[in-house]
């Protein structure tokens, strides 16, 4: 018999004993900016100011109240029994959130340094405080960003949800909505995974997801991928670019399902941005600066970065990254996250929610292709 769903908890007032809080002023973290900016695709605003999603194999609801970050964690459904209203284990869950939001990194001091070095940053920073880079699970981050090529946030979110429902462990129901853990490598590397993903609407991305899962399962393994956190940035990026879903060189054109694939052609610059997203958001490479065609134009038009050629080549990608690392310092990727968030909000105001994700604007992007 199906388990009875739990009720979503959107405020500590409803059940104070089931909530905990951390000191965290808005200058250090703005949930509404960070969780909706295309770094992650597992959170949604479940009620005004409350964000519910999956982190570390558990379902959470977060909200902010002045200088505090409140959270509650939902129990997991067992075999034939409903999930319980579990009281958070304070020390463990506090640390999970501190690690995920990297709260040991003082953001106001970084904002001041970036603003002093960069007038353009200073111009937008006051309207976008508290934008920080998440520290995500490397497997989840990698496969999420493989799905971002030529895609936008709302569609990626729906794809990841289908992926988790089809391949992930069910965690619980909240108000009849099911929540699932992110799939394991072995699930995504299964012999029929590619066919299942195509049936779920992944198009050409299906072979990249299954191919990368197989390559990692047979090589590094999930722990080896995590150990890239200790490797130099260039080495971590090189390892990622060897994966078929990241460093693949694919000619432009449509797959059997009629959807346009990424136009990479003779170089891998359009895929470096996926590797850099993973390096920045999962592998502790704060200096990684994901470069897409939009960032390339900004570098040329607003910063006067002189680069040869008319296309985003690997050399141009490297030079733009080096320029911003020289301008913003060792947390250059974090500074870019602020500008990306500002640009995303501007785009949402102009064109609704159909906005490109971090890894979604490759060279000569063709959008989502035919419907």
C-alpha positions in Angstrom: 0.0 0.0 0.0 1.4 3.5 -0.9 2.8 5.5 2.0 0.8 8.4 3.2 2.5 11.6 2.0 3.9 14.1 4.5 2.9 17.7 4.5 5.3 20.3 3.3 6.7 22.5 6.1 7.1 26.0 4.9 7.8 27.9 8.2 9.4 27.2 11.6 6.2 28.5 13.2 4.3 25.3 12.1 6.6 22.9 14.0 9.5 24.6 15.8 11.1 21.4 17.0 11.6 20.2 13.4 13.6 23.3 12.4 17.1 24.5 13.1 18.9 27.6 12.1 22.4 28.9 11.3 23.6 32.4 11.6 23.8 33.7 8.0 23.1 37.3 7.0 21.8 38.2 3.5 25.2 39.6 2.5 26.6 36.1 2.9 23.8 34.2 1.2 20.6 35.0 -0.8 18.7 31.8 -1.3 16.5 33.3 -4.0 19.5 34.3 -6.1 21.7 31.3 -5.6 19.2 28.5 -5.9 17.5 29.8 -9.1 20.6 30.9 -11.0 21.3 27.7 -12.9 24.0 26.3 -10.6 21.7 23.5 -9.4 18.4 22.2 -10.7 17.0 20.3 -7.7 15.3 23.2 -5.8 12.0 25.0 -6.2 10.3 27.8 -4.3 7.7 25.7 -2.6 6.0 28.7 -1.0 7.1 32.4 -0.9 10.6 32.5 0.6 10.8 28.7 1.2 12.9 26.5 -1.0 12.5 22.7 -1.1 14.9 20.3 -2.8 17.2 17.3 -2.5 20.6 17.5 -1.0 22.8 14.6 0.1 20.1 12.0 -0.4 17.7 13.9 1.8 14.8 16.3 1.2 15.1 19.8 2.8 13.1 23.0 3.1 15.2 26.2 3.6 14.2 29.7 4.3 15.9 32.9 5.5 14.7 35.2 8.3 16.8 38.3 8.7 20.3 37.0 9.7 19.4 33.4 10.1 19.2 30.4 7.6 16.4 28.1 8.8 16.1 24.5 7.6 14.0 21.3 8.1 14.8 17.8 6.9 12.2 15.2 6.0 12.5 11.5 6.9 12.9 8.9 4.2 10.2 6.4 3.4 10.9 2.9 4.5 9.7 -0.4 3.2 5.9 -0.2 3.4 6.0 2.5 6.0 5.5 6.3 5.7 8.3 8.7 6.2 8.6 10.1 9.7 8.9 13.8 10.7 12.6 13.4 11.6 14.2 16.0 13.9 17.4 17.2 12.3 20.7 15.9 13.8 22.1 19.3 14.5 25.8 18.8 14.1 25.6 16.7 11.0 23.0 18.7 9.1 24.5 22.0 10.1 27.8 20.9 8.5 26.1 19.6 5.3 24.6 23.1 4.7 27.8 24.9 5.7 29.7 22.7 3.2 27.1 23.0 0.4 26.9 26.8 0.6 30.7 27.1 1.4 29.8 29.3 4.4 33.5 29.3 5.5 34.2 31.7 2.6 33.5 35.3 3.7 31.6 36.9 0.8 31.5 40.6 1.7 35.3 40.9 1.7 35.4 39.2 -1.7 32.8 41.7 -3.0 34.8 44.6 -1.8 38.0 43.3 -3.4 36.2 42.6 -6.8 34.5 46.0 -6.7 37.8 47.7 -6.1 39.4 45.9 -9.0 36.5 46.1 -11.4 34.1 49.1 -11.9 31.7 46.9 -13.9 31.4 44.5 -11.0 31.0 47.4 -8.6 28.1 48.7 -10.7 26.0 45.6 -10.3 27.1 44.2 -7.0 24.8 46.3 -4.7 21.7 44.8 -6.4 23.0 41.2 -6.1 24.4 40.5 -2.7 24.9 37.1 -1.3 25.6 35.2 -4.5 28.0 32.4 -3.8 29.1 29.2 -5.5 27.7 26.0 -4.3 29.8 22.9 -3.5 27.9 20.1 -5.1 28.3 16.4 -5.3 30.6 15.8 -8.4 28.5 13.1 -9.9 25.3 15.1 -9.7 27.0 18.3 -10.9 28.7 16.6 -13.9 25.6 14.9 -15.2 23.4 17.9 -14.6 25.7 20.1 -16.7 26.0 17.5 -19.5 22.3 18.2 -19.9 22.7 21.9 -20.2 24.1 22.0 -23.7 21.9 24.2 -25.9 19.3 24.3 -23.2 17.6 26.6 -20.7 17.0 26.3 -17.0 13.3 25.4 -16.9 13.8 22.6 -19.4 17.0 21.3 -17.7 15.1 21.2 -14.4 12.4 19.1 -15.9 14.9 16.8 -17.5 16.8 16.3 -14.2 13.5 15.6 -12.5 12.6 12.9 -15.0 16.2 11.5 -14.7 15.8 11.2 -10.9 12.3 9.7 -11.1 13.4 7.1 -13.6 16.8 6.1 -12.1 17.0 7.4 -8.5 15.8 6.0 -5.2 12.5 7.4 -3.9 13.0 9.4 -0.7 9.5 10.5 0.3 6.3 12.2 -0.8 5.4 15.8 0.2 1.8 16.7 -0.4 1.7 13.8 -2.9 4.8 15.1 -4.8 7.5 12.4 -5.0 11.1 13.2 -4.3 14.0 11.0 -5.5 17.8 10.9 -4.9 20.1 11.6 -7.8 20.8 8.4 -9.6 23.9 6.3 -8.9 26.7 5.8 -11.5 25.7 2.2 -11.9 22.1 3.1 -12.7 23.2 5.6 -15.4 25.7 3.2 -16.8 23.2 0.4 -17.3 23.0 -1.3 -20.7 19.5 0.1 -21.4 20.1 3.6 -19.9 20.6 5.4 -23.2 17.4 4.0 -24.7 15.5 5.0 -21.5 17.0 8.5 -21.6 15.9 9.0 -25.2 12.4 7.9 -24.3 12.5 10.5 -21.5 13.3 13.2 -24.1 17.1 13.6 -23.6 17.8 13.5 -27.3 21.5 13.5 -28.2 22.4 14.0 -24.6 21.3 10.4 -23.8 24.5 8.9 -25.2 26.6 11.5 -23.4 25.0 10.7 -20.0 25.3 6.9 -20.5 28.7 7.1 -22.1 30.2 9.2 -19.3 28.6 7.1 -16.6 30.1 4.0 -18.2 33.5 5.7 -18.6 33.6 6.8 -14.9 32.3 3.5 -13.6 35.0 1.6 -15.5 37.7 4.1 -14.7 37.9 6.7 -11.9 34.7 5.7 -10.1 32.7 8.2 -8.0 35.5 8.5 -5.4 38.1 9.1 -8.1 35.9 11.9 -9.4 35.6 13.4 -6.0 39.4 13.1 -5.5 39.9 15.6 -8.3 39.1 18.2 -5.7 42.7 17.8 -4.6 44.1 17.9 -8.1 45.4 21.0 -9.8 42.7 22.9 -11.9 44.3 22.1 -15.2 44.5 18.4 -14.4 40.9 18.2 -13.2 39.7 19.9 -16.4 41.8 17.6 -18.5 40.3 14.5 -16.9 36.8 15.8 -17.3 37.4 16.7 -21.0 38.4 13.1 -21.6 34.8 12.0 -20.9 32.4 11.5 -23.9 29.8 13.8 -22.4 32.2 16.6 -21.8 35.1 16.5 -24.3 33.1 14.9 -27.1 33.8 16.3 -30.5 30.5 16.2 -32.3 29.7 17.5 -35.8 26.7 19.8 -36.1 23.4 18.3 -37.2 20.4 16.5 -35.9 20.0 13.2 -34.2 17.5 10.6 -35.1 15.0 12.4 -32.9 15.4 15.6 -35.0 17.0 17.7 -32.2 20.1 19.7 -33.0 23.3 18.5 -31.3 26.0 20.9 -30.1 28.1 22.4 -32.9 31.6 21.7 -31.7 33.3 20.7 -34.9 37.1 20.8 -34.9 37.7 22.1 -31.4 36.4 21.5 -27.9 36.0 25.0 -26.7 32.2 24.7 -26.4 32.7 21.8 -24.0 35.3 23.5 -21.8 32.6 25.5 -20.3 30.9 22.3 -19.0 34.2 21.1 -17.5 34.8 24.5 -16.0 31.3 24.5 -14.5 32.0 21.2 -12.8 35.5 22.3 -11.7 34.0 25.5 -10.1 30.8 24.1 -8.6 31.9 20.6 -7.5 35.7 20.3 -7.5 36.8 23.3 -5.4 38.4 25.2 -8.3 37.3 28.7 -7.4 39.5 30.1 -10.2 37.6 28.2 -12.9 35.8 30.7 -15.2 33.2 29.0 -17.4 33.3 30.9 -20.8 30.4 30.8 -23.2 29.7 33.0 -26.2 28.0 35.5 -24.0 31.0 35.8 -21.6 33.2 36.0 -24.7 31.2 39.0 -26.0 31.3 40.7 -22.6 35.1 40.3 -22.4 35.5 41.9 -25.8 32.9 44.7 -25.5 33.0 45.7 -21.9 36.6 44.8 -20.9 38.4 45.4 -24.1 40.0 41.9 -24.2 41.6 41.7 -27.6 41.4 38.3 -29.1 42.0 37.1 -32.6 39.5 35.3 -34.7 35.7 35.3 -34.8 35.0 32.1 -32.9 35.4 30.9 -29.3 38.4 28.6 -29.7 40.2 26.7 -26.9 42.9 29.4 -27.0 40.4 32.2 -26.7 38.7 30.3 -23.9 42.0 30.1 -22.0 42.9 33.7 -22.6 39.5 35.0 -21.4 39.7 32.8 -18.3 43.3 34.1 -17.6 42.2 37.7 -18.1 39.4 37.4 -15.5 41.6 35.4 -13.1 44.1 38.3 -13.3 41.3 40.8 -12.7 39.3 39.1 -10.0 42.0 36.9 -8.3 41.8 33.3 -7.0 38.0 33.4 -6.6 37.4 34.6 -10.2 34.7 32.0 -10.8 32.8 33.3 -7.8 32.9 36.9 -9.2 31.6 35.6 -12.5 28.7 33.9 -10.7 27.6 37.3 -9.5 27.7 38.8 -13.0 26.0 35.8 -14.4 23.2 36.0 -11.9 22.7 39.7 -12.7 22.6 39.0 -16.4 20.2 36.1 -15.8 17.7 38.3 -13.9 17.9 40.9 -16.6 17.2 38.3 -19.2 14.2 36.9 -17.2 12.7 40.4 -17.0 13.0 40.8 -20.7 12.1 37.3 -21.9 10.4 35.4 -19.1 12.1 32.2 -17.7 13.5 30.8 -20.9 17.1 31.5 -20.0 20.3 29.7 -20.8 22.1 27.9 -18.0 25.7 28.2 -17.1 26.8 25.4 -19.5 24.1 26.0 -22.0 25.5 28.6 -24.4 28.0 26.8 -26.7 29.6 28.1 -29.8 26.9 29.1 -32.3 24.2 27.7 -30.1 21.0 26.7 -31.9 18.7 26.7 -28.9 16.6 23.7 -28.3 16.1 22.7 -31.9 12.9 21.6 -33.5 10.0 20.8 -31.1 
